[in-house]
Amino acid sequence: TVNRGRSTVIFDDIDLLNDSETFLREIDQRYSEFINVIVSYTKGDALDHLYCTELSDRASYYQLKPIDFYEFLTFRGFNGILERNHSPYQRRQIDVDSATQLKILFNEFIKFGGIPEVVLAEPASKKKDLLSAYIATLLQKDVQNEGIRDISKLYMFIRLLAEKSGQLLNSNECAKQLGLSITAIENYLKVLERLSVISRIKPFYGNYDKELRKMPIVYFNDLGIRNSILGTFQSIEDRYD
């Protein structure tokens, strides 16, 4: 794309290059006056060294996460049905037809999640196929790039996390259930966090030592991925969870 005389060049999955730092350094030295560069990468530390030294004053980071419900409505062409308020305490009257439509859309959102390609796909079977493909790519490419080789054990752990989503996570218990070491469990958790699959929420205590010792709660960043792992896409009324 071209913007005010400067072209924008996008490099996807830059961390797959053997020497991405050298590549970007040469691009910067030769073409920085003429182009803006956008790069995407999966491994969280792929370009940290380069950006923290030579390009730190010109680089901006954006962590891409699934879209939220308000953005979901915009994607689906219902952006006028709700307003993004500055205060969470503001309320707006919604007519009966809009409320009914909103409930249908929300049900779809929590079933299939907020990955843009999945949101725009039709019918529901296509959404399920895309989510399955995403998980396969995650396990076959992204996770292996992080150095994990026992994919079957990792998948069992991800499924266990999906079942425990929103609950306290006991790493010792997970290790015993799966026949893994605590070190392996912690490594899996760090990798899944780096890949933005899950988030661990720590409890708050005034005593920081106590906070570190207490168990976190684990959430999946996208419910579509979580539901696909469990193989369950029921409506709200029919869900066991």
C-alpha positions in Angstrom: 0.0 0.0 0.0 1.1 3.6 -0.5 0.6 6.4 2.0 1.8 10.0 1.4 4.5 8.9 -1.0 5.8 6.1 1.3 4.9 2.4 0.6 3.9 0.1 3.4 5.4 -3.4 3.1 4.1 -6.3 5.2 6.1 -9.4 6.2 4.1 -12.1 7.7 5.6 -14.7 10.1 9.0 -13.0 10.0 10.3 -15.3 12.7 10.3 -18.2 10.2 13.4 -16.7 8.6 16.7 -18.0 9.8 18.1 -14.6 10.4 15.2 -12.1 10.6 17.3 -9.5 12.5 19.8 -9.2 9.6 17.0 -9.1 7.1 15.2 -6.3 8.8 18.4 -4.4 9.5 19.2 -4.4 5.8 15.7 -3.3 4.9 16.0 -0.4 7.4 19.4 0.7 6.1 18.5 0.6 2.5 14.8 1.6 2.3 13.9 3.4 5.6 13.3 6.7 3.7 10.8 5.2 1.3 8.9 2.5 3.1 7.1 1.7 6.4 7.5 -1.9 7.5 4.9 -4.0 9.3 6.0 -7.5 10.5 4.1 -10.2 12.2 5.6 -12.9 14.3 4.4 -15.6 16.7 7.4 -16.1 19.0 7.2 -13.4 21.6 10.9 -12.8 21.8 11.7 -13.2 18.1 12.7 -9.6 17.5 13.1 -8.2 21.0 16.9 -7.9 20.7 16.7 -5.9 17.4 14.0 -3.6 18.6 15.5 -3.0 22.0 18.7 -1.8 20.4 18.7 -0.2 16.9 15.0 0.3 16.2 13.6 0.9 19.7 12.9 4.6 19.0 10.9 3.8 15.8 9.2 0.5 16.5 5.7 0.1 17.9 4.4 -3.2 19.2 0.8 -4.4 18.8 -0.4 -7.7 20.3 -3.1 -9.1 18.1 -5.9 -10.6 20.1 -9.4 -11.9 19.1 -12.0 -9.2 18.5 -14.3 -8.3 21.4 -18.1 -8.4 21.2 -18.5 -4.8 20.2 -16.0 -5.4 17.3 -17.8 -8.6 16.5 -21.1 -6.7 16.0 -19.3 -4.3 13.6 -17.8 -7.2 11.7 -21.3 -8.7 11.3 -22.9 -5.4 10.2 -24.7 -4.7 13.5 -22.5 -1.8 14.7 -25.5 0.4 15.6 -27.1 -2.1 17.9 -24.8 -1.2 20.9 -22.6 1.8 21.7 -19.1 1.5 23.2 -19.6 3.6 26.3 -16.8 5.2 28.2 -18.4 4.1 31.5 -19.4 0.5 32.1 -22.3 1.8 34.3 -24.0 3.6 31.4 -27.1 1.8 30.1 -29.1 2.1 27.0 -32.7 1.1 26.3 -32.8 -1.6 23.5 -36.0 -2.4 21.7 -37.4 -6.0 21.8 -36.3 -6.9 18.3 -32.8 -5.6 18.8 -32.6 -7.4 22.2 -33.6 -10.7 20.5 -31.0 -10.1 17.7 -28.4 -9.3 20.3 -29.0 -12.5 22.2 -28.6 -14.6 19.0 -25.4 -12.7 18.1 -23.9 -13.1 21.6 -24.7 -16.8 21.5 -22.8 -17.1 18.3 -19.9 -15.0 19.7 -19.3 -17.2 22.8 -19.7 -20.4 20.7 -17.2 -19.6 17.9 -15.1 -16.8 19.4 -13.5 -13.7 17.9 -11.0 -14.7 15.3 -11.9 -12.4 12.3 -11.8 -15.2 9.6 -14.0 -17.4 11.8 -16.5 -14.5 12.5 -17.0 -13.8 8.8 -17.2 -17.4 7.7 -20.5 -19.1 6.9 -22.1 -21.6 7.7 -21.4 -22.8 11.2 -19.6 -25.9 9.8 -17.1 -23.7 8.0 -16.4 -21.9 11.3 -15.7 -25.2 13.0 -13.4 -26.3 10.2 -11.4 -23.0 10.5 -11.0 -23.4 14.2 -9.8 -27.0 13.8 -7.3 -25.9 11.2 -6.1 -23.1 13.5 -5.5 -25.6 16.4 -3.7 -27.9 14.0 -1.4 -25.1 12.8 -0.8 -24.1 16.4 0.3 -27.6 17.4 2.2 -28.5 14.2 4.0 -25.2 13.6 3.9 -22.6 16.3 4.3 -24.9 19.3 7.1 -26.9 17.6 8.9 -23.6 16.8 8.9 -23.1 20.5 10.9 -26.3 21.0 8.2 -28.6 22.2 8.3 -32.0 20.6 5.8 -34.1 22.6 2.7 -32.7 20.9 0.4 -35.5 22.2 1.2 -34.6 25.9 0.8 -30.9 25.1 -2.6 -31.5 23.5 -3.8 -33.5 26.5 -2.7 -30.5 28.7 -4.5 -28.0 26.5 -7.7 -30.1 26.7 -7.3 -30.2 30.5 -6.9 -26.4 30.6 -10.0 -26.1 28.4 -12.0 -28.1 30.9 -10.6 -26.0 33.8 -11.1 -22.6 32.1 -12.2 -20.0 34.6 -11.1 -22.2 37.5 -8.1 -22.2 39.8 -5.1 -24.0 38.2 -3.2 -26.4 40.4 0.0 -27.2 38.4 0.9 -30.1 40.8 -2.4 -31.7 40.2 -2.1 -31.3 36.4 1.4 -32.8 36.5 0.2 -35.9 38.3 -2.8 -36.3 36.0 -0.7 -36.2 32.9 2.4 -37.9 34.2 4.5 -34.8 33.6 7.0 -32.9 35.7 6.1 -29.5 37.2 8.9 -28.0 35.0 7.2 -29.3 31.9 3.8 -27.9 33.0 5.3 -24.5 33.6 7.0 -24.6 30.2 3.7 -25.5 28.5 1.9 -22.6 30.3 4.6 -20.1 29.3 4.5 -21.2 25.7 0.7 -21.1 25.5 0.8 -17.6 27.0 3.5 -16.4 24.5 1.3 -17.7 21.7 -1.7 -15.8 23.2 -3.8 -19.0 23.6 -4.3 -18.5 27.3 -4.0 -16.0 30.1 -3.2 -16.6 33.7 -4.8 -14.2 36.2 -3.0 -14.0 39.5 -4.9 -13.2 42.7 -4.2 -9.8 44.3 -2.7 -9.8 47.8 -1.0 -7.0 49.7 1.7 -9.5 50.5 3.5 -10.1 47.2 5.1 -13.4 48.4 1.6 -14.7 49.2 0.4 -13.6 45.8 3.1 -15.6 44.0 2.3 -18.7 46.0 -1.5 -18.6 45.4 -2.9 -20.5 42.4 -3.9 -18.5 39.3 -7.1 -18.7 37.3 -6.6 -19.7 33.6 -8.7 -18.3 30.8 -8.7 -19.0 27.0 -8.3 -15.8 25.1 -10.7 -17.1 22.5 -13.8 -19.2 23.4 -14.0 -20.6 19.8 -10.6 -22.3 20.3 -11.6 -23.5 23.7 -14.9 -24.9 22.5 -13.2 -26.5 19.4 -10.7 -28.3 21.7 -13.6 -29.7 23.8 -15.7 -30.4 20.7 -18.7 -28.7 22.1 -20.6 -25.8 20.5 -23.9 -25.9 22.3 -26.0 -22.8 23.0 -25.8 -21.1 26.4 -29.0 -22.8 27.6 -27.6 -26.3 26.8 -24.0 -26.0 28.1 -22.9 -27.9 31.1 -20.3 -25.2 31.9 
